[in-house]
Amino acid sequence: MHEAHDRTTLYRRGYLANRAARIVAEVYEALEEKGYDPVAQFVGYLMSGDPTYITSHRDARTLVRTVERDELLSELVRGYIQAQRAVDRTG
């Protein structure tokens, strides 16, 4: 087996992490306001890269495109893990 396959590549989140969190929250709210399922719409956008999954309401489509999709995905995973840990602590 090649040595490269034995190593774990580290992914380092950039300085946009806090900005990504704010954008996720703002876009989520805009999607809710328009009556969309925010989770389904985010999944569609993250999987395809097609910005039409995000509403233009409250300039959400433009806003979401200011952050790379991997930054948004990192923020969503981080938030999920934090929430699960909080649930585990409170039992």
C-alpha positions in Angstrom: 0.0 0.0 0.0 1.3 3.4 -0.8 2.4 5.6 2.0 0.1 8.4 0.9 -2.9 6.3 1.6 -1.9 5.7 5.2 -1.9 9.4 6.0 -4.8 11.6 6.9 -5.1 14.8 5.1 -6.0 17.7 7.4 -8.6 20.1 6.2 -8.1 23.6 7.7 -11.1 25.9 7.9 -10.3 29.4 7.0 -11.1 32.7 8.5 -14.6 32.5 6.9 -16.0 30.1 9.5 -17.8 32.7 11.5 -19.0 34.4 8.4 -20.2 31.1 7.0 -22.3 30.5 10.2 -23.9 33.9 9.7 -24.6 33.3 6.1 -26.1 29.8 6.8 -28.4 31.4 9.4 -29.5 34.3 7.1 -30.1 32.1 4.1 -32.0 29.6 6.2 -34.3 32.4 7.4 -34.9 33.7 3.9 -35.7 30.2 2.7 -38.2 29.7 5.6 -39.8 33.1 4.9 -40.5 32.1 1.3 -42.0 28.7 2.4 -39.2 26.5 1.3 -37.7 23.6 3.2 -34.3 25.1 4.0 -32.6 21.8 4.6 -33.6 20.4 1.2 -32.7 23.6 -0.5 -29.2 23.7 1.1 -28.6 20.1 0.2 -29.6 20.8 -3.4 -27.2 23.7 -3.5 -24.3 22.0 -1.8 -24.6 18.9 -4.0 -25.0 20.6 -7.3 -23.5 24.0 -6.9 -26.6 25.4 -8.7 -27.5 28.7 -6.9 -31.1 28.5 -8.1 -31.8 26.2 -5.1 -31.4 29.3 -3.0 -34.1 32.0 -3.1 -33.2 35.5 -4.2 -35.4 36.8 -1.3 -33.4 39.0 1.0 -30.5 38.7 -1.4 -29.8 35.2 -0.1 -28.7 33.8 -3.4 -26.0 36.4 -3.8 -25.0 36.1 -0.1 -24.6 32.3 -0.2 -22.3 32.6 -3.2 -19.8 34.8 -1.3 -18.6 31.7 0.6 -17.2 28.5 -0.9 -19.5 25.5 -0.6 -16.9 23.6 1.4 -17.0 26.4 4.0 -20.7 26.1 4.2 -20.6 22.4 4.5 -17.9 22.6 7.2 -20.1 25.0 9.2 -23.1 22.7 8.9 -21.1 19.7 10.1 -19.6 21.6 12.9 -23.0 22.8 14.0 -24.4 19.3 13.9 -21.6 17.8 15.9 -21.9 20.6 18.6 -25.6 20.0 18.8 -25.2 16.3 19.2 -22.6 16.7 21.9 -24.9 19.1 23.8 -27.7 16.5 23.6 -25.3 13.8 24.9 -24.3 16.0 27.8 -27.8 16.8 28.9 -28.9 13.3 28.4 
